[in-house]
Amino acid sequence: VENVSSDGRTMVFVSSRAQRDEVWLKDLHTGLERQLTSSGAVDARISPDGTMVAVSSLMLGEIDLYPVGGGEPSRLCENCGEGAWSMDGTRFIFGRGTPRRRIVIDVRTKVETALAAHPHWNLLQPRFSPGDDWVVFHTTNTPVVRQIYAVPATSGTSVPVESWIPIVTDYGIYPSWAPDGTQIVFSRVNVS
């Protein structure tokens, strides 16, 4: 898992080079790398401004925020995992429960707001739009069906399934927004 700060300077990734999966930072200008975590990690997402890394720990089921410049991490949420930053860095969307539902948390106040849930499908790989007003994700309907939907991120309440906007209805995974926010790009796998 890897990603880069919006200024293109810092990349974060998970590597097992330290005998277990840990989070590493790489300065893309100098090439220097350093280990950020020492207690294991399954996912890491750098904030757009490059100052914080949200680290998911599968065994503990929590996300902690690690300052890139050093210092002690702080807890973002418990009983939660994998997610994505809003483009302005003020919110983080994470998963919770089985099936996996999506919740948005205000990074500063820690106030959580339900975004979307389905009684049978996991909602995976959420991504905020460039304007932070939409979220796109893919579902796990069946082993051969993965759909992609978009929902408004500013409603302040969970968006009912019937209000989800379908983007891909046969098979699409790993959705992401084009830089101008007018298109969604995704992977398509041949399941036949």
NORLINCOR-V15210 format. One record per residue. N is the residue number from 1. PSI is psi in whole degrees, 0 to 359 (none if undefined). Layout:
((N PSI) (N PSI))
This chain:
((1 130) (2 155) (3 168) (4 143) (5 156) (6 339) (7 359) (8 12) (9 319) (10 131) (11 143) (12 142) (13 161) (14 131) (15 150) (16 15) (17 344) (18 29) (19 350) (20 167) (21 122) (22 162) (23 135) (24 149) (25 144) (26 125) (27 113) (28 349) (29 321) (30 340) (31 356) (32 140) (33 149) (34 149) (35 133) (36 321) (37 163) (38 8) (39 19) (40 150) (41 152) (42 341) (43 150) (44 136) (45 123) (46 142) (47 153) (48 325) (49 357) (50 14) (51 339) (52 152) (53 125) (54 118) (55 123) (56 135) (57 110) (58 317) (59 323) (60 343) (61 51) (62 164) (63 128) (64 149) (65 121) (66 124) (67 130) (68 326) (69 0) (70 164) (71 176) (72 142) (73 159) (74 151) (75 129) (76 312) (77 161) (78 158) (79 49) (80 169) (81 175) (82 140) (83 203) (84 150) (85 150) (86 159) (87 332) (88 357) (89 9) (90 342) (91 158) (92 136) (93 130) (94 170) (95 150) (96 145) (97 176) (98 118) (99 158) (100 116) (101 169) (102 135) (103 141) (104 134) (105 137) (106 119) (107 326) (108 311) (109 343) (110 17) (111 128) (112 142) (113 124) (114 137) (115 307) (116 146) (117 153) (118 144) (119 339) (120 340) (121 141) (122 143) (123 114) (124 162) (125 52) (126 147) (127 131) (128 148) (129 163) (130 330) (131 2) (132 16) (133 353) (134 156) (135 136) (136 147) (137 165) (138 157) (139 164) (140 76) (141 304) (142 174) (143 336) (144 4) (145 123) (146 117) (147 156) (148 133) (149 158) (150 143) (151 151) (152 139) (153 3) (154 12) (155 335) (156 4) (157 164) (158 132) (159 121) (160 149) (161 319) (162 348) (163 358) (164 143) (165 115) (166 133) (167 311) (168 126) (169 358) (170 291) (171 115) (172 141) (173 167) (174 58) (175 152) (176 156) (177 142) (178 153) (179 328) (180 358) (181 7) (182 348) (183 158) (184 128) (185 151) (186 170) (187 145) (188 132) (189 136) (190 113) (191 2) (192 none))
